[in-house]
C-alpha cells in the first residue's frame, strides 16, 4: 500500500543524524516475520480419510451399523452443509439395487434418496416392469442408495475426493445388501463403480461392478430434460427385466 517503514513515536531528522557520526543509530524498524506455511494435519489428508472410512465400513456387520458409522464419519466436508443424511430407501432384501449419484434438495430435506422429480420418474419407470421400492417381496422390490449420502451444495457434481471417501461405505453397503443386480444411474455412479464416464455410450451394456452384474442407465434427471431418451431407457428396463427372469439380456 506504499508504506515502506514503520512510524516511530517521535520524528527523526535523518539529515542531522547523517551529519553527526557519533549520534546513536535510530531504533531498528520492526520487520514482520513471514508466516510459516504449516502442513495440513494428517486428518485432512485424503489417504488418511479414506483409510478411516475403510476401517469404519469394515467394522459394520449390519446395514444399521453401517448407516450409523457413515453418518458419524467426519471425513467429508459435505456433512457440514447438508441438512439430512440420506442412506437408502426401499427393501434391503431386493434383488435389484439402484446406485445413484447424490442427494438433491428434496432428498436432503426428507433424508431419503430419489424422492424429488427424478425419483418420481424413477418409480414410474420401474413400476412399468413390476418393481417397486414399497414392495415387500424381494422379487418385486427395489433397494435404492447413492454414491454420496450428503447433498453437494447447489446440486453440483461430487468431487473426486468426495467419491473416494464415500466408496468404502458404498462397497460395504453392497456387500451387506447382497443384490443380484445393480443399476448404475448416471455418470457419477459409473465413475465410482467401474471408473468410467460417458453414460450415453455405457448405457444398456452390462458390466461388472462390485463383483456383480451391473447395468448403466441414464439418470432420470437426464430423461426429464431429454424426453426422447426415454425410449432407450425403456429398452434398458426390458433388458433388466429379462436378466431377472433368467432370459439373458445384453
NORSULZI-V965109 format. One record per pair of residues at least 24 apart in sequence whose ideal C-beta (glycine too) atoms are under 10 Angstrom apart, sorted by sequence separation. I is the first residue (numbers start at 0). J is the second residue. D is the distance in Angstrom with one decimal. If there is no record, write none. Layout:
# NORSULZI-V965109
((I & J & D) (I & J & D))
This chain:
# NORSULZI-V965109
((4 & 28 & 5.0) (5 & 29 & 5.7) (48 & 72 & 8.6) (50 & 74 & 9.5) (62 & 86 & 8.2) (77 & 101 & 8.4) (82 & 106 & 9.8) (83 & 107 & 5.7) (85 & 109 & 8.1) (86 & 110 & 8.1) (87 & 111 & 8.2) (88 & 112 & 5.5) (89 & 113 & 9.2) (97 & 121 & 7.3) (144 & 168 & 9.5) (145 & 169 & 8.6) (148 & 172 & 9.5) (189 & 213 & 8.8) (214 & 238 & 6.6) (3 & 28 & 9.2) (4 & 29 & 9.6) (5 & 30 & 9.0) (48 & 73 & 9.0) (49 & 74 & 8.0) (62 & 87 & 7.4) (77 & 102 & 9.5) (81 & 106 & 9.8) (82 & 107 & 5.0) (83 & 108 & 7.0) (85 & 110 & 5.6) (86 & 111 & 8.5) (87 & 112 & 6.7) (88 & 113 & 6.9) (118 & 143 & 8.3) (144 & 169 & 7.6) (162 & 187 & 7.2) (166 & 191 & 6.0) (180 & 205 & 9.1) (181 & 206 & 9.4) (183 & 208 & 6.4) (188 & 213 & 9.0) (214 & 239 & 5.6) (4 & 30 & 9.9) (5 & 31 & 9.7) (48 & 74 & 3.7) (81 & 107 & 5.7) (82 & 108 & 6.4) (83 & 109 & 7.1) (84 & 110 & 6.3) (85 & 111 & 6.2) (86 & 112 & 8.1) (88 & 114 & 7.7) (161 & 187 & 9.8) (165 & 191 & 7.6) (166 & 192 & 9.0) (181 & 207 & 9.4) (182 & 208 & 9.9) (189 & 215 & 5.2) (199 & 225 & 9.9) (202 & 228 & 9.0) (47 & 74 & 8.1) (48 & 75 & 7.6) (80 & 107 & 9.5) (82 & 109 & 9.5) (83 & 110 & 3.6) (85 & 112 & 5.2) (145 & 172 & 10.0) (181 & 208 & 5.6) (188 & 215 & 7.7) (189 & 216 & 9.6) (212 & 239 & 9.9) (63 & 91 & 9.8) (82 & 110 & 8.0) (83 & 111 & 8.5) (85 & 113 & 9.2) (97 & 125 & 8.0) (113 & 141 & 9.5) (144 & 172 & 6.0) (162 & 190 & 6.8) (163 & 191 & 9.1) (180 & 208 & 10.0) (181 & 209 & 6.7) (188 & 216 & 9.0) (203 & 231 & 6.8) (214 & 242 & 7.5) (45 & 74 & 9.0) (62 & 91 & 5.7) (81 & 110 & 9.7) (85 & 114 & 9.0) (114 & 143 & 9.6) (144 & 173 & 8.6) (156 & 185 & 9.9) (162 & 191 & 5.3) (181 & 210 & 9.8) (186 & 215 & 9.0) (199 & 228 & 8.4) (202 & 231 & 6.7) (203 & 232 & 9.0) (44 & 74 & 10.0) (61 & 91 & 9.7) (88 & 118 & 8.8) (95 & 125 & 8.0) (113 & 143 & 5.4) (142 & 172 & 9.5) (156 & 186 & 8.1) (157 & 187 & 5.7) (181 & 211 & 5.4) (183 & 213 & 5.4) (184 & 214 & 9.7) (185 & 215 & 8.3) (188 & 218 & 8.2) (202 & 232 & 8.0) (212 & 242 & 6.9) (42 & 73 & 8.5) (43 & 74 & 8.9) (112 & 143 & 5.2) (113 & 144 & 9.3) (142 & 173 & 9.7) (156 & 187 & 6.5) (159 & 190 & 8.7) (178 & 209 & 9.3) (180 & 211 & 6.7) (181 & 212 & 7.2) (182 & 213 & 7.2) (183 & 214 & 6.9) (184 & 215 & 8.2) (185 & 216 & 7.8) (186 & 217 & 9.4) (187 & 218 & 8.6) (203 & 234 & 6.4) (204 & 235 & 9.5) (42 & 74 & 7.7) (111 & 143 & 8.5) (112 & 144 & 6.0) (113 & 145 & 8.1) (144 & 176 & 8.2) (179 & 211 & 7.2) (180 & 212 & 5.3) (181 & 213 & 4.1) (182 & 214 & 5.4) (183 & 215 & 4.5) (184 & 216 & 5.8) (185 & 217 & 7.0) (186 & 218 & 7.8) (199 & 231 & 8.8) (202 & 234 & 9.2) (203 & 235 & 5.0) (43 & 76 & 9.8) (95 & 128 & 9.8) (97 & 130 & 9.5) (112 & 145 & 5.0) (157 & 190 & 8.8) (178 & 211 & 6.7) (179 & 212 & 7.6) (180 & 213 & 7.1) (181 & 214 & 7.4) (182 & 215 & 8.0) (183 & 216 & 6.9) (184 & 217 & 8.0) (185 & 218 & 3.5) (202 & 235 & 6.2) (205 & 238 & 7.7) (142 & 176 & 5.8) (156 & 190 & 9.6) (157 & 191 & 8.5) (177 & 211 & 8.7) (178 & 212 & 9.7) (180 & 214 & 6.9) (181 & 215 & 9.7) (182 & 216 & 5.7) (184 & 218 & 5.1) (185 & 219 & 8.8) (204 & 238 & 9.3) (205 & 239 & 9.4) (214 & 248 & 7.8) (95 & 130 & 6.3) (97 & 132 & 8.7) (112 & 147 & 9.8) (173 & 208 & 8.4) (174 & 209 & 7.7) (178 & 213 & 9.7) (183 & 218 & 9.7) (184 & 219 & 7.4) (185 & 220 & 7.7) (186 & 221 & 9.3) (203 & 238 & 6.5) (214 & 249 & 8.3) (94 & 130 & 8.9) (112 & 148 & 8.4) (142 & 178 & 6.5) (173 & 209 & 4.7) (174 & 210 & 8.7) (184 & 220 & 9.2) (185 & 221 & 7.1) (203 & 239 & 9.9) (212 & 248 & 8.5) (93 & 130 & 8.0) (141 & 178 & 9.5) (146 & 183 & 9.6) (172 & 209 & 9.3) (173 & 210 & 8.3) (184 & 221 & 9.5) (205 & 242 & 7.5) (93 & 131 & 9.6) (110 & 148 & 9.7) (146 & 184 & 9.7) (173 & 211 & 7.3) (93 & 132 & 8.1) (106 & 145 & 8.1) (115 & 154 & 10.0) (142 & 181 & 9.9) (143 & 182 & 9.2) (145 & 184 & 8.7) (146 & 185 & 9.4) (170 & 209 & 6.1) (145 & 185 & 10.0) (147 & 187 & 8.0) (169 & 209 & 7.8) (170 & 210 & 9.4) (173 & 213 & 9.9) (89 & 130 & 9.6) (90 & 131 & 8.9) (93 & 134 & 7.9) (137 & 178 & 9.6) (141 & 182 & 8.8) (143 & 184 & 9.0) (146 & 187 & 5.6) (89 & 131 & 8.3) (90 & 132 & 7.0) (94 & 136 & 10.0) (95 & 137 & 9.4) (103 & 145 & 9.8) (106 & 148 & 9.8) (107 & 149 & 8.0) (108 & 150 & 9.2) (137 & 179 & 9.5) (145 & 187 & 8.5) (146 & 188 & 5.9) (205 & 247 & 9.7) (89 & 132 & 3.6) (90 & 133 & 8.3) (92 & 135 & 9.0) (93 & 136 & 9.1) (94 & 137 & 6.0) (95 & 138 & 9.7) (102 & 145 & 6.3) (107 & 150 & 3.9) (145 & 188 & 8.0) (146 & 189 & 9.9) (166 & 209 & 9.9) (205 & 248 & 6.2) (88 & 132 & 5.7) (89 & 133 & 7.8) (90 & 134 & 6.4) (92 & 136 & 9.1) (93 & 137 & 5.5) (94 & 138 & 6.4) (95 & 139 & 9.6) (97 & 141 & 6.1) (98 & 142 & 9.7) (99 & 143 & 7.0) (101 & 145 & 5.4) (106 & 150 & 6.8) (107 & 151 & 9.7) (144 & 188 & 9.9) (146 & 190 & 8.3) (147 & 191 & 9.1) (205 & 249 & 5.7) (87 & 132 & 9.8) (88 & 133 & 9.6) (89 & 134 & 8.4) (90 & 135 & 6.8) (92 & 137 & 4.2) (93 & 138 & 8.6) (94 & 139 & 8.9) (95 & 140 & 7.8) (96 & 141 & 7.9) (97 & 142 & 7.2) (98 & 143 & 8.3) (99 & 144 & 7.2) (100 & 145 & 6.0) (101 & 146 & 6.5) (102 & 147 & 7.1) (105 & 150 & 9.8) (146 & 191 & 4.6) (203 & 248 & 9.6) (204 & 249 & 6.1) (90 & 136 & 8.3) (91 & 137 & 9.1) (92 & 138 & 9.7) (93 & 139 & 8.4) (94 & 140 & 7.8) (95 & 141 & 5.5) (96 & 142 & 4.8) (97 & 143 & 4.6) (98 & 144 & 6.2) (99 & 145 & 4.4) (100 & 146 & 5.9) (101 & 147 & 3.8) (102 & 148 & 7.2) (104 & 150 & 7.2) (145 & 191 & 9.7) (146 & 192 & 8.2) (203 & 249 & 6.0) (90 & 137 & 6.3) (93 & 140 & 4.1) (94 & 141 & 8.9) (95 & 142 & 7.1) (96 & 143 & 7.5) (97 & 144 & 7.4) (98 & 145 & 7.0) (99 & 146 & 7.2) (100 & 147 & 7.1) (101 & 148 & 8.2) (102 & 149 & 7.0) (103 & 150 & 6.7) (107 & 154 & 9.3) (92 & 140 & 7.1) (93 & 141 & 5.3) (94 & 142 & 8.8) (95 & 143 & 9.3) (96 & 144 & 7.0) (97 & 145 & 9.1) (98 & 146 & 6.6) (99 & 147 & 9.0) (101 & 149 & 7.7) (102 & 150 & 4.3) (103 & 151 & 9.3) (106 & 154 & 9.9) (90 & 139 & 9.0) (91 & 140 & 9.1) (93 & 142 & 4.1) (101 & 150 & 6.4) (102 & 151 & 8.4) (104 & 153 & 9.4) (90 & 140 & 3.7) (92 & 142 & 7.7) (93 & 143 & 8.8) (101 & 151 & 5.6) (104 & 154 & 6.8) (89 & 140 & 6.2) (90 & 141 & 7.0) (91 & 142 & 5.5) (100 & 151 & 9.2) (103 & 154 & 5.4) (89 & 141 & 4.7) (90 & 142 & 5.7) (102 & 154 & 8.9) (88 & 141 & 8.5) (89 & 142 & 4.4) (90 & 143 & 9.6) (91 & 144 & 9.8) (101 & 154 & 7.9) (182 & 235 & 8.5) (88 & 142 & 7.8) (89 & 143 & 4.9) (100 & 154 & 9.7) (101 & 155 & 9.0) (182 & 236 & 9.3) (87 & 142 & 6.5) (88 & 143 & 4.9) (89 & 144 & 8.6) (101 & 156 & 8.1) (87 & 143 & 6.3) (88 & 144 & 7.8) (100 & 156 & 7.8) (101 & 157 & 5.4) (87 & 144 & 4.2) (88 & 145 & 10.0) (100 & 157 & 6.8) (125 & 182 & 8.8) (182 & 239 & 6.8) (85 & 143 & 9.9) (86 & 144 & 6.9) (87 & 145 & 8.4) (85 & 144 & 8.3) (86 & 145 & 8.9) (180 & 239 & 6.9) (85 & 145 & 6.5) (101 & 161 & 8.4) (87 & 148 & 8.7) (101 & 162 & 9.5) (121 & 182 & 9.6) (85 & 147 & 8.3) (86 & 148 & 5.8) (100 & 162 & 9.7) (180 & 242 & 6.2) (85 & 148 & 5.2) (121 & 184 & 7.7) (179 & 242 & 8.7) (180 & 243 & 6.8) (84 & 148 & 5.7) (85 & 149 & 7.4) (101 & 165 & 9.1) (179 & 243 & 7.5) (83 & 148 & 9.4) (84 & 149 & 6.8) (85 & 150 & 7.4) (81 & 147 & 9.4) (83 & 149 & 8.6) (84 & 150 & 9.9) (154 & 220 & 9.4) (81 & 148 & 8.6) (82 & 149 & 9.3) (83 & 150 & 8.2) (117 & 184 & 9.0) (81 & 149 & 4.1) (82 & 150 & 7.5) (117 & 185 & 9.7) (180 & 248 & 9.3) (80 & 149 & 7.9) (81 & 150 & 4.7) (77 & 147 & 6.8) (78 & 148 & 8.8) (79 & 149 & 8.8) (80 & 150 & 7.7) (81 & 151 & 8.5) (77 & 148 & 8.7) (78 & 149 & 5.2) (80 & 151 & 8.5) (81 & 152 & 8.6) (98 & 169 & 7.3) (113 & 184 & 8.5) (75 & 147 & 8.1) (77 & 149 & 3.8) (78 & 150 & 10.0) (80 & 152 & 5.5) (112 & 184 & 10.0) (75 & 148 & 8.7) (76 & 149 & 8.9) (77 & 150 & 6.9) (80 & 153 & 9.9) (75 & 149 & 6.5) (77 & 151 & 5.9) (98 & 172 & 9.0) (76 & 151 & 9.9) (77 & 152 & 7.8) (98 & 173 & 7.9) (72 & 148 & 9.4) (76 & 152 & 9.8) (96 & 172 & 8.5) (96 & 173 & 6.5) (70 & 148 & 7.7) (69 & 148 & 6.1) (70 & 149 & 9.4) (62 & 142 & 9.6) (69 & 149 & 9.6) (77 & 157 & 8.3) (96 & 176 & 5.8) (98 & 178 & 9.6) (77 & 158 & 9.2) (91 & 172 & 9.5) (96 & 177 & 8.9) (97 & 178 & 9.2) (62 & 144 & 9.9) (66 & 148 & 8.6) (75 & 157 & 9.9) (76 & 158 & 9.5) (86 & 168 & 9.3) (96 & 178 & 3.7) (93 & 176 & 7.8) (94 & 177 & 9.6) (95 & 178 & 6.0) (96 & 179 & 8.7) (97 & 180 & 9.8) (98 & 181 & 5.9) (99 & 182 & 9.0) (100 & 183 & 9.8) (76 & 160 & 8.9) (77 & 161 & 6.3) (91 & 175 & 7.9) (92 & 176 & 8.1) (94 & 178 & 6.0) (95 & 179 & 7.2) (96 & 180 & 7.4) (97 & 181 & 7.8) (98 & 182 & 6.9) (99 & 183 & 8.8) (100 & 184 & 6.9) (101 & 185 & 9.7) (75 & 160 & 8.4) (76 & 161 & 7.9) (87 & 172 & 7.4) (91 & 176 & 5.2) (92 & 177 & 8.8) (93 & 178 & 6.4) (94 & 179 & 4.3) (95 & 180 & 5.3) (96 & 181 & 5.1) (97 & 182 & 4.7) (98 & 183 & 5.6) (99 & 184 & 4.5) (100 & 185 & 5.1) (74 & 160 & 9.6) (75 & 161 & 6.0) (86 & 172 & 8.4) (90 & 176 & 9.6) (91 & 177 & 9.0) (92 & 178 & 9.1) (93 & 179 & 8.8) (94 & 180 & 6.4) (95 & 181 & 7.7) (96 & 182 & 7.3) (97 & 183 & 8.6) (98 & 184 & 6.4) (99 & 185 & 6.7) (100 & 186 & 7.6) (101 & 187 & 6.9) (74 & 161 & 10.0) (77 & 164 & 9.7) (89 & 176 & 9.8) (91 & 178 & 9.1) (93 & 180 & 9.6) (95 & 182 & 6.4) (96 & 183 & 9.9) (97 & 184 & 5.9) (98 & 185 & 9.1) (100 & 187 & 3.8) (101 & 188 & 9.7) (75 & 163 & 9.7) (76 & 164 & 9.7) (77 & 165 & 9.2) (99 & 187 & 8.0) (100 & 188 & 5.9) (75 & 164 & 5.2) (87 & 176 & 8.1) (98 & 187 & 9.2) (99 & 188 & 6.1) (100 & 189 & 9.7) (74 & 164 & 5.2) (75 & 165 & 6.9) (98 & 188 & 4.6) (100 & 190 & 9.2) (74 & 165 & 9.6) (97 & 188 & 8.8) (98 & 189 & 9.2) (100 & 191 & 8.7) (72 & 164 & 7.9) (124 & 216 & 8.9) (72 & 165 & 9.3) (75 & 168 & 9.9) (98 & 191 & 7.7) (98 & 192 & 6.6) (72 & 167 & 9.5) (121 & 216 & 9.7) (124 & 219 & 6.9) (69 & 165 & 8.3) (72 & 168 & 7.7) (123 & 219 & 9.1) (121 & 218 & 8.8) (122 & 219 & 9.2) (69 & 167 & 9.2) (120 & 218 & 9.7) (121 & 219 & 4.7) (124 & 222 & 8.2) (69 & 168 & 4.7) (120 & 219 & 4.2) (121 & 220 & 9.5) (68 & 168 & 7.7) (69 & 169 & 9.6) (119 & 219 & 8.3) (120 & 220 & 8.4) (117 & 218 & 6.8) (118 & 219 & 7.2) (121 & 222 & 9.2) (66 & 168 & 9.2) (69 & 171 & 8.9) (117 & 219 & 4.0) (118 & 220 & 9.5) (120 & 222 & 6.3) (65 & 168 & 6.7) (68 & 171 & 8.8) (69 & 172 & 8.4) (116 & 219 & 8.0) (117 & 220 & 4.2) (120 & 223 & 6.3) (115 & 219 & 9.4) (116 & 220 & 7.8) (117 & 221 & 8.7) (119 & 223 & 9.6) (139 & 243 & 9.8) (113 & 218 & 10.0) (115 & 220 & 8.6) (117 & 222 & 8.2) (124 & 229 & 8.4) (128 & 233 & 9.2) (138 & 243 & 8.1) (65 & 171 & 5.7) (66 & 172 & 8.8) (113 & 219 & 7.8) (117 & 223 & 6.4) (127 & 233 & 7.7) (130 & 236 & 8.9) (64 & 171 & 9.8) (65 & 172 & 6.1) (116 & 223 & 6.2) (115 & 223 & 10.0) (124 & 232 & 6.6) (128 & 236 & 5.1) (56 & 165 & 10.0) (59 & 168 & 8.5) (62 & 171 & 9.3) (65 & 174 & 9.4) (120 & 229 & 8.9) (124 & 233 & 8.0) (127 & 236 & 6.6) (128 & 237 & 7.2) (130 & 239 & 8.5) (56 & 166 & 9.2) (57 & 167 & 7.8) (62 & 172 & 7.2) (65 & 175 & 6.3) (98 & 208 & 8.0) (127 & 237 & 9.5) (130 & 240 & 8.3) (49 & 160 & 8.8) (52 & 163 & 8.6) (53 & 164 & 9.5) (56 & 167 & 4.4) (60 & 171 & 9.8) (64 & 175 & 8.9) (65 & 176 & 9.6) (98 & 209 & 8.8) (124 & 235 & 9.3) (125 & 236 & 7.2) (128 & 239 & 6.9) (129 & 240 & 7.5) (48 & 160 & 8.0) (52 & 164 & 5.1) (55 & 167 & 7.6) (56 & 168 & 5.0) (59 & 171 & 6.0) (63 & 175 & 9.7) (120 & 232 & 9.4) (124 & 236 & 6.1) (128 & 240 & 4.4) (51 & 164 & 8.2) (52 & 165 & 7.5) (53 & 166 & 8.9) (54 & 167 & 8.4) (55 & 168 & 7.7) (56 & 169 & 8.7) (57 & 170 & 9.6) (58 & 171 & 9.3) (59 & 172 & 9.0) (62 & 175 & 5.2) (96 & 209 & 9.2) (127 & 240 & 9.2) (128 & 241 & 9.6) (130 & 243 & 8.4) (45 & 159 & 9.0) (49 & 163 & 5.5) (50 & 164 & 9.8) (52 & 166 & 7.8) (53 & 167 & 4.2) (56 & 170 & 7.0) (57 & 171 & 6.9) (61 & 175 & 6.8) (62 & 176 & 6.7) (125 & 239 & 8.7) (129 & 243 & 9.2) (45 & 160 & 5.3) (48 & 163 & 8.1) (49 & 164 & 5.6) (52 & 167 & 4.2) (53 & 168 & 9.0) (56 & 171 & 3.9) (59 & 174 & 9.6) (60 & 175 & 8.0) (96 & 211 & 8.4) (98 & 213 & 8.1) (125 & 240 & 9.6) (128 & 243 & 8.4) (48 & 164 & 5.0) (49 & 165 & 9.6) (51 & 167 & 8.9) (52 & 168 & 6.3) (55 & 171 & 8.9) (56 & 172 & 8.2) (59 & 175 & 7.4) (46 & 163 & 9.1) (47 & 164 & 10.0) (49 & 166 & 7.9) (50 & 167 & 8.8) (52 & 169 & 10.0) (53 & 170 & 8.7) (57 & 174 & 9.8) (96 & 213 & 9.2) (103 & 220 & 8.1) (45 & 163 & 6.3) (49 & 167 & 6.8) (53 & 171 & 8.7) (56 & 174 & 9.0) (100 & 218 & 6.9) (45 & 164 & 7.3) (48 & 167 & 10.0) (52 & 171 & 9.4) (56 & 175 & 9.6) (95 & 214 & 9.4) (97 & 216 & 8.8) (99 & 218 & 7.2) (99 & 219 & 8.9) (100 & 220 & 8.8) (99 & 220 & 9.5) (95 & 239 & 7.2) (95 & 240 & 9.9) (95 & 242 & 9.5) (94 & 242 & 9.9) (95 & 243 & 7.2) (94 & 243 & 6.4))
